[in-house]
Amino acid sequence: MLAGSLWAASPLQPARAAAPEPAGAIATAGGAPARDLGRLHLDTVTIPQLQARMAAGALTPSELTRAYLKRIKAVDPRIHAVLRTDPSALRQAAASDARHRAGSVRGPLDGIPVLIKDNVDTRGLSSTAGSLALAGSPPASDAALVTRLRRAGAVILGKTNLSEWANFRAEKPTSGWSAVGGQTHNPYVLDRNPCGSSAGSGAALAASLAQVAIGTETDGSIVCPAGMNGVVGLKPTLSLVSARGVVPISAEQDTAGPMARNVVDVALTLAAIAERPAGDADTGAFVRAAAGRPTGSGGVRDLRGKRIGLWRLPSLGQAVDDVMTRATRRLRAAGAEVVEVTPPYQDRLAALEFPALLTEFHRDIDAYLGTREGPRDLAALIAFNSGHAAERTCFAGQELFQQALAAPPTTDPGYRAMRAELRDLSRRSIDETMAAHHLDAIAAPTNPPAWTTDCARGDNDVIPSSTPAAVAGYPSLSVPAGSAGELPVGMLLMAGGHQDAELLSLGAAVERRLHAWRAPRYLPTTGAEAGAR
């Protein structure tokens, strides 16, 4: 356990049916009286609204940062989403204060507090991937995306817990658990799982502990926590956000991406962290898209004339299917055409993906470990886990590590054929479906209702909707669609490569029509998952 981690500062208190403190009017953190900020609600305010207040002198970045630090202190002991806050956060905010006073604001993220998943290198902050093996010394430099956030003026608020090694260690892992951070809880129902591996980022946003957060995904690890925690998450087109300085699973699929409580904040964050996208003149297309303004290929102010293919996935249960049915009615009422589809090749993708990832993980984790203090390769990492009991307190297995160690190298012809087939079939599964039905996007349920967290059993997370876009390197976006009882369900939208701006534009229109976000109630448990609403 790391000294100073917020989850360890005080134990999880007995939960009550209501939130411990509403994310309501901003107050200062140090006991000093707060000025009246006009009932600014952290859980619903957007970055454009915050920047408008800052421009008018009604709010400062320091006040906003203190408000989020205060909320972390008050709320996070219930959910264990934040591993540590950045001691320099208030200094960063003070520098943003000065820029706002001088009229030299760097952009929409200047002064906006951001939480970063703990597998993203952040100088001065332990960046551990949840493992004690990396807990000894912080990385010497920032990941490329963190450098971009700092240049944009964002306040690096702290680091979020995650599923250790991004859920790529054991055959039966428990999402949201790490040896460094313990177990993250779902804010809606505390004995339910937040989904992995960006569990802390999703849960922190649901609890309004930051304005935006950064997650990472190989297959499902941004969009599933977004769906299960009732927030918005974008897995961008592969390589749109640099993976330099991010603990890897596979360079062929890994990407970091933005998460927030609304699509416009996701779009603004993507504009800050993205490399210049292929075929786009500038990253401003993402900003224009979420605001419903032209992106170069047309914004989406409403849904009239848009064609969406619904991939129902009945294997996720009747309650989830009911959410999709209700959401579809609302989209059709808004003028969208919704047709049911089943993307092809899914069984073959499922059979090929995991063996390919084993080979790629061995290559990529060895390269990353060579940049950090601690175990220098996968074999040494396996030995570290075997020798440290704290790494086995929830689950003991490291079967995936061992299988990766024995996997063929990336020079193996069989591996190369496997990855080529994966790339071809995943892209065809989306491209052919969209072409056959003249679609603007494919929609599917992001997640089942959150399962009960149980270290002995492990996860119950066979969720196929994220795989086509994840393997293809195409973008996917989860927006809140409704609830199964108390538990959120997301709608996953996916489209072709480098269609991120168009997908954000469509997602913003879907979000406005479904209007499905609701604040968590921090219930200790719930007896039923049926009865979607």
C-alpha distance (Angstrom), angle and dihedral (degrees) to the residues before:
residue distance angle dihedral
M1 . . .
L2 3.79 . .
A3 3.78 118.8 .
G4 3.77 110.9 -110.6
S5 3.80 97.6 20.0
L6 3.79 107.9 151.0
W7 3.77 96.0 -138.1
A8 3.81 90.0 59.9
A9 3.78 95.5 46.0
S10 3.78 91.8 83.6
P11 3.81 131.1 3.9
L12 3.76 123.1 -108.4
Q13 3.77 106.1 -82.0
P14 3.82 122.5 -137.8
A15 3.77 105.6 -80.7
R16 3.76 125.2 -119.6
A17 3.77 126.8 -157.2
A18 3.79 93.0 -106.4
A19 3.78 129.6 57.9
P20 3.81 113.7 -89.8
E21 3.78 89.8 -121.4
P22 3.79 128.9 0.3
A23 3.78 116.7 -117.5
G24 3.75 88.7 -117.1
A25 3.76 136.5 129.4
I26 3.79 114.9 0.9
A27 3.78 117.6 -106.1
T28 3.79 131.8 178.2
A29 3.79 120.5 -99.9
G30 3.78 103.8 -137.6
G31 3.79 100.3 65.8
A32 3.80 93.4 -95.8
P33 3.78 115.3 129.6
A34 3.78 113.7 -97.6
R35 3.75 121.4 -130.1
D36 3.77 116.6 -117.8
L37 3.78 106.2 -87.5
G38 3.77 96.7 -178.8
R39 3.80 99.6 -98.2
L40 3.78 93.8 -62.2
H41 3.80 104.7 -171.1
L42 3.77 114.3 -150.5
D43 3.79 94.0 -156.4
T44 3.82 95.8 59.2
V45 3.81 106.7 24.0
T46 3.82 116.9 108.7
I47 3.79 130.0 -146.7
P48 3.84 92.7 -107.7
Q49 3.82 89.3 53.1
L50 3.80 91.1 48.8
Q51 3.79 92.3 48.9
A52 3.81 91.0 49.0
R53 3.80 89.5 54.8
M54 3.79 91.3 47.0
A55 3.80 91.2 50.2
A56 3.80 89.7 51.1
G57 3.81 92.5 49.6
A58 3.80 92.3 -115.9
L59 3.81 93.8 116.8
T60 3.79 136.7 22.7
P61 3.81 128.6 -153.3
S62 3.80 88.2 -118.6
E63 3.79 91.7 56.6
L64 3.79 91.0 48.3
T65 3.81 92.5 48.0
R66 3.82 92.1 48.6
A67 3.79 89.6 50.4
Y68 3.80 92.3 54.7
L69 3.81 92.5 44.1
K70 3.78 89.0 52.2
R71 3.79 91.7 49.1
I72 3.82 91.8 49.3
K73 3.79 89.5 53.3
A74 3.80 92.3 48.5
V75 3.80 101.7 40.2
D76 3.79 110.3 22.7
P77 3.84 96.1 74.6
R78 3.82 85.3 71.5
I79 3.79 97.2 52.9
H80 3.84 107.6 21.6
A81 3.81 94.1 -141.5
V82 3.82 99.8 136.6
L83 3.79 117.7 64.9
R84 3.78 97.0 -173.7
T85 3.78 140.4 -17.6
D86 3.78 121.8 -127.8
P87 3.85 110.9 -104.6
S88 3.80 88.0 -147.5
A89 3.82 94.8 55.3
L90 3.79 95.1 104.1
R91 3.82 91.3 45.9
Q92 3.80 88.8 52.4
A93 3.81 89.4 49.3
A94 3.83 91.9 48.9
A95 3.80 89.8 54.3
S96 3.80 88.5 52.0
D97 3.82 89.4 49.3
A98 3.80 88.3 57.8
R99 3.80 92.6 49.1
H100 3.78 91.2 50.6
R101 3.82 91.2 49.9
A102 3.80 90.6 48.8
G103 3.79 94.1 47.2
S104 3.80 91.8 -119.9
V105 3.80 99.2 119.4
R106 3.80 111.7 163.9
G107 3.78 96.3 -144.1
P108 3.82 143.8 -66.5
L109 3.82 94.3 -44.1
D110 3.81 95.5 53.2
G111 3.81 105.7 124.4
I112 3.82 94.7 3.1
P113 3.85 114.5 134.2
V114 3.81 113.9 -125.2
L115 3.81 130.2 -172.2
I116 3.81 117.9 -150.9
K117 3.78 128.4 -152.3
D118 3.79 111.5 -111.0
N119 3.80 95.0 -117.3
V120 3.82 90.7 67.6
D121 3.80 113.8 89.6
T122 3.79 111.4 -114.4
R123 3.79 118.6 175.5
G124 3.78 115.0 -121.5
L125 3.80 92.4 15.7
S126 3.78 125.4 88.3
S127 3.81 106.2 -107.7
T128 3.77 103.5 -167.6
A129 3.81 112.5 156.7
G130 3.81 80.8 -129.0
S131 3.80 92.3 -68.1
L132 3.79 128.0 123.0
A133 3.79 86.3 -142.9
L134 3.82 89.3 76.0
A135 3.80 97.4 33.9
G136 3.78 97.7 93.0
S137 3.79 102.4 76.8
P138 3.81 134.3 12.3
P139 3.80 118.4 -119.2
A140 3.79 115.6 -89.6
S141 3.80 94.5 -125.8
D142 3.78 142.5 21.6
A143 3.77 125.0 -95.3
A144 3.79 111.1 -106.2
L145 3.79 92.2 -104.9
V146 3.82 91.9 52.4
T147 3.80 89.4 52.0
R148 3.79 87.8 54.4
L149 3.81 91.9 49.2
R150 3.79 91.0 51.9
R151 3.81 91.5 48.4
A152 3.81 88.1 52.0
G153 3.81 89.5 55.1
A154 3.82 96.6 -112.5
V155 3.80 117.5 157.0
I156 3.80 110.0 -121.7
L157 3.79 97.7 -139.2
G158 3.81 99.5 -179.6
K159 3.79 147.4 -73.6
T160 3.79 130.2 -64.0
N161 3.77 130.1 -139.8
L162 3.80 119.7 -110.4
S163 3.75 142.6 -179.3
E164 3.80 101.6 -74.3
W165 3.83 112.4 -94.5
A166 3.81 86.5 -0.2
N167 3.81 91.0 -70.7
F168 3.79 92.8 -59.9
R169 3.79 101.5 117.5
A170 3.81 111.4 71.1
E171 3.80 135.3 33.7
K172 3.82 90.1 -129.8
P173 3.80 105.9 34.4
T174 3.78 127.3 164.9
S175 3.79 111.1 -128.1
G176 3.78 115.9 -126.1
W177 3.82 93.8 24.9
S178 3.77 125.1 116.2
A179 3.78 133.6 161.3
V180 3.81 88.6 -123.2
G181 3.80 98.8 47.5
G182 3.79 107.9 21.6
Q183 3.80 118.3 -142.7
T184 3.80 123.7 -19.7
H185 3.82 113.8 -147.8
N186 3.78 130.4 -145.5
P187 3.84 107.5 -108.7
Y188 3.79 92.6 -143.4
V189 3.80 94.7 58.3
L190 3.78 114.1 4.4
D191 3.80 98.6 -148.5
R192 3.81 90.2 54.1
N193 3.77 126.4 90.8
P194 3.83 124.2 -103.7
C195 3.84 92.6 -148.5
G196 3.78 123.8 -121.4
S197 2.78 159.8 -30.7
S198 3.83 100.4 -18.2
A199 3.79 87.6 42.7
G200 3.77 97.3 137.0
S201 3.80 93.3 48.1
G202 3.80 92.3 52.0
A203 3.80 95.6 43.7
A204 3.82 92.6 45.5
L205 3.79 91.5 54.1
A206 3.81 92.7 46.9
A207 3.82 87.6 53.8
S208 3.84 92.0 46.1
L209 3.82 94.8 -118.3
A210 3.83 93.9 143.0
Q211 3.78 138.0 7.0
V212 3.80 93.9 -117.5
A213 3.80 137.7 -2.5
I214 3.77 138.7 -159.3
G215 3.80 121.2 -123.7
T216 3.79 133.4 175.5
E217 3.79 131.7 -139.8
T218 3.77 140.3 -166.1
D219 3.82 93.7 164.4
G220 3.81 119.1 -14.2
S221 3.79 100.6 -21.7
I222 3.81 96.1 119.5
V223 3.77 101.2 31.6
C224 3.82 98.7 43.1
P225 3.85 95.0 53.0
A226 3.81 88.0 45.0
G227 3.79 92.1 52.9
M228 3.78 96.1 41.3
N229 3.81 93.0 48.2
G230 3.80 95.3 43.6
V231 3.82 98.1 -114.4
V232 3.82 137.9 110.6
G233 3.80 123.5 -91.5
L234 3.80 132.3 176.5
K235 3.79 125.4 -158.0
P236 3.80 99.6 -162.8
T237 3.77 128.6 -147.4
L238 3.80 108.6 -73.4
S239 3.84 112.4 -85.4
L240 3.80 93.9 11.0
V241 3.83 85.4 109.9
S242 3.80 114.8 39.9
A243 3.81 115.3 -112.2
R244 3.82 92.8 -156.9
G245 3.78 108.8 128.6
V246 3.82 95.4 15.4
V247 3.81 118.8 119.5
P248 3.81 102.5 -111.9
I249 3.76 141.5 -137.5
S250 3.80 98.0 169.5
A251 3.79 132.4 -8.5
E252 3.81 86.7 -152.2
Q253 3.82 92.0 65.6
D254 3.82 111.7 9.7
T255 3.78 120.8 114.2
A256 3.76 137.7 154.7
G257 3.79 118.4 -135.2
P258 3.80 144.6 176.0
M259 3.80 126.4 -93.2
A260 3.82 127.1 -170.9
R261 3.78 143.0 144.2
N262 3.81 92.7 -94.8
V263 3.79 139.1 28.2
V264 3.81 97.1 -115.1
D265 3.82 91.8 59.2
V266 3.81 89.8 48.4
A267 3.81 90.0 51.9
L268 3.79 93.6 48.1
T269 3.79 91.3 49.5
L270 3.79 91.9 48.5
A271 3.80 89.6 52.3
A272 3.81 88.3 56.3
I273 3.81 98.6 46.9
A274 3.81 101.9 34.3
E275 3.75 125.5 104.1
R276 3.80 112.0 -130.6
P277 3.83 102.2 -70.0
A278 3.76 119.2 -124.0
G279 3.78 110.5 -100.8
D280 3.83 95.0 10.2
A281 3.79 122.7 107.0
D282 3.79 92.2 -145.9
T283 3.79 143.3 -11.6
G284 3.80 90.0 -106.1
A285 3.81 86.5 92.1
F286 3.81 87.9 79.3
V287 3.80 91.5 54.3
R288 3.79 93.5 46.6
A289 3.79 90.9 46.7
A290 3.78 96.9 57.3
A291 3.79 91.0 45.4
G292 3.82 90.7 53.8
R293 3.80 93.5 -114.0
P294 3.82 124.2 132.9
T295 3.81 113.5 -72.8
G296 3.79 98.1 -169.6
S297 3.79 91.0 -87.2
G298 3.79 96.1 47.9
G299 3.78 134.0 -76.8
V300 3.80 124.6 -117.3
R301 3.77 112.2 -121.8
D302 3.78 91.3 167.3
L303 3.77 138.7 -5.9
R304 3.79 100.8 -102.7
G305 3.78 110.2 135.1
K306 3.79 95.1 4.5
R307 3.80 116.0 134.4
I308 3.79 117.6 -147.0
G309 3.79 125.4 -177.6
L310 3.81 113.0 -142.5
W311 3.82 115.6 -146.9
R312 3.79 100.3 -168.5
L313 3.84 103.3 -168.4
P314 3.83 97.8 -161.1
S315 3.82 88.8 -170.2
L316 3.81 87.2 80.9
G317 3.80 90.4 67.6
Q318 3.78 142.6 -101.1
A319 3.81 95.3 -78.5
V320 3.79 90.9 57.4
D321 3.80 92.1 45.6
D322 3.81 88.9 52.3
V323 3.81 89.6 54.3
M324 3.80 89.9 52.0
T325 3.81 91.7 48.4
R326 3.80 92.4 51.9
A327 3.78 92.1 45.3
T328 3.81 90.7 49.5
R329 3.80 91.2 54.2
R330 3.81 90.1 54.2
L331 3.78 93.1 47.9
R332 3.79 91.4 49.6
A333 3.80 90.4 47.9
A334 3.82 87.0 55.4
G335 3.81 90.8 55.3
A336 3.80 102.3 -95.2
E337 3.79 120.9 136.9
V338 3.81 109.4 -133.0
V339 3.80 119.6 -168.0
E340 3.79 126.6 178.1
V341 3.80 116.7 -114.1
T342 3.80 140.3 172.4
P343 3.82 113.6 -153.1
P344 3.83 110.4 -137.8
Y345 3.82 131.5 -125.0
Q346 3.82 96.3 37.9
D347 3.81 96.2 133.2
R348 3.78 91.6 51.8
L349 3.81 92.2 48.0
A350 3.79 90.3 51.6
A351 3.80 91.1 51.0
L352 3.81 95.8 49.5
E353 3.81 105.3 36.2
F354 3.80 101.4 72.0
P355 3.84 97.6 49.5
A356 3.80 89.8 49.4
L357 3.78 92.1 50.2
L358 3.81 91.4 52.4
T359 3.80 91.2 58.4
E360 3.79 93.4 44.0
F361 3.79 93.7 46.9
H362 3.81 92.6 56.1
R363 3.80 90.8 52.2
D364 3.80 96.5 43.1
I365 3.81 101.1 40.6
D366 3.81 91.2 50.5
A367 3.80 89.3 53.5
Y368 3.80 92.6 48.4
L369 3.81 96.1 45.7
G370 3.79 88.0 55.1
T371 3.83 87.7 67.5
R372 3.82 96.0 53.3
E373 3.78 139.1 61.8
G374 3.81 112.8 -106.0
P375 3.81 130.6 44.7
R376 3.79 108.4 12.5
D377 3.79 99.6 -153.2
L378 3.79 143.0 9.4
A379 3.81 94.5 -88.1
A380 3.80 90.4 54.7
L381 3.80 90.3 46.9
I382 3.81 91.1 54.6
A383 3.81 89.3 50.6
F384 3.83 90.5 49.3
N385 3.79 92.4 54.2
S386 3.80 91.5 47.5
G387 3.79 90.1 54.5
H388 3.82 99.4 45.9
A389 3.79 116.7 70.3
A390 3.82 92.4 -165.4
E391 3.81 87.9 68.7
R392 3.80 89.6 62.8
T393 3.82 102.8 46.4
C394 3.83 95.5 107.1
F395 3.80 101.4 23.4
A396 3.77 128.5 -4.1
G397 3.77 102.2 -155.4
Q398 3.78 128.0 110.1
E399 3.77 95.7 168.7
L400 3.82 94.0 137.4
F401 3.80 90.7 54.3
Q402 3.78 89.9 51.7
Q403 3.81 93.4 46.1
A404 3.81 90.5 48.9
L405 3.79 90.7 50.8
A406 3.82 88.9 56.3
A407 3.83 96.1 40.5
P408 3.82 120.1 113.4
P409 3.82 116.0 -96.2
T410 3.79 123.7 -100.9
T411 3.82 88.2 -103.8
D412 3.81 90.2 65.0
P413 3.85 111.5 112.9
G414 3.80 91.6 -140.1
Y415 3.79 91.5 55.4
R416 3.80 92.2 46.8
A417 3.80 91.5 52.0
M418 3.80 89.8 48.4
R419 3.80 94.3 53.0
A420 3.81 92.1 44.7
E421 3.81 90.7 52.6
L422 3.80 91.3 46.5
R423 3.79 91.9 52.5
D424 3.79 92.8 46.8
L425 3.80 98.0 46.0
S426 3.80 96.0 42.3
R427 3.78 92.5 52.4
R428 3.77 92.2 44.2
S429 3.81 90.9 49.9
I430 3.81 89.3 61.8
D431 3.81 100.9 30.2
E432 3.81 95.5 47.9
T433 3.80 93.0 45.8
M434 3.79 92.7 49.7
A435 3.80 93.1 45.8
A436 3.80 95.2 46.1
H437 3.79 92.6 52.8
H438 3.84 99.1 30.2
L439 3.81 90.9 -120.7
D440 3.78 133.4 177.3
A441 3.81 90.2 -158.1
I442 3.79 144.2 -14.8
A443 3.81 116.9 -118.6
A444 3.80 128.0 -159.9
P445 3.79 137.7 157.9
T446 3.81 109.4 -81.0
N447 3.79 97.3 -152.4
P448 3.78 147.4 -5.1
P449 3.80 119.2 -113.5
A450 3.81 107.9 -68.7
W451 3.80 112.4 -85.6
T452 3.80 123.9 -134.7
T453 3.79 111.4 -88.0
D454 3.81 109.7 -114.7
C455 3.82 124.1 165.4
A456 3.79 92.5 -163.5
R457 3.81 94.4 53.8
G458 3.79 100.5 31.8
D459 3.78 125.7 -154.1
N460 3.78 130.0 -20.4
D461 3.78 94.9 -154.9
V462 3.80 114.2 132.8
I463 3.81 95.3 145.0
P464 3.81 112.0 160.4
S465 3.80 100.1 -178.2
S466 3.81 96.2 85.5
T467 3.81 96.5 51.3
P468 3.84 104.5 79.9
A469 3.82 95.0 54.5
A470 3.80 93.1 37.2
V471 3.81 94.4 54.0
A472 3.82 93.7 38.9
G473 3.80 93.0 50.4
Y474 3.82 89.1 -123.5
P475 3.83 123.9 139.7
S476 3.79 124.0 -96.9
L477 3.79 128.9 -175.8
S478 3.81 128.7 -163.1
V479 3.81 119.3 -155.3
P480 3.82 126.8 176.4
A481 3.81 110.2 -88.9
G482 3.80 103.8 173.2
S483 3.77 141.7 -69.4
A484 3.78 139.9 -80.3
G485 3.75 98.6 -143.3
E486 3.82 104.3 -52.3
L487 3.81 94.5 -18.6
P488 3.82 123.3 95.0
V489 3.79 123.5 -124.9
G490 3.79 122.4 -163.3
M491 3.77 132.3 -150.0
L492 3.80 112.8 -131.7
L493 3.80 116.2 -147.7
M494 3.81 119.9 -167.0
A495 3.78 134.9 179.1
G496 3.80 141.2 162.9
G497 3.78 127.6 -55.0
H498 3.82 117.0 -66.7
Q499 3.81 90.2 11.4
D500 3.81 90.7 118.5
A501 3.80 95.4 121.0
E502 3.79 92.9 47.6
L503 3.80 90.7 47.3
L504 3.82 92.0 50.5
S505 3.80 89.8 49.3
L506 3.79 92.0 51.4
G507 3.81 90.7 42.6
A508 3.79 91.4 54.2
A509 3.80 90.3 52.7
V510 3.82 91.3 47.5
E511 3.80 90.4 47.7
R512 3.81 92.0 51.8
R513 3.80 91.7 49.3
L514 3.80 98.4 44.4
H515 3.82 94.4 40.4
A516 3.81 87.1 -173.1
W517 3.80 103.1 150.3
R518 3.80 116.6 115.2
A519 3.78 132.2 168.7
P520 3.83 119.0 -99.7
R521 3.81 119.7 -108.7
Y522 3.83 98.4 -153.9
L523 3.80 92.5 -129.7
P524 3.82 114.5 -176.1
T525 3.82 91.6 -134.9
T526 3.78 142.0 -25.4
G527 3.75 129.0 -138.9
A528 3.81 100.9 -150.3
E529 3.78 138.3 38.6
A530 3.79 98.8 -176.7
G531 3.75 124.7 91.9
A532 3.80 102.8 71.2
R533 3.73 116.3 -153.6
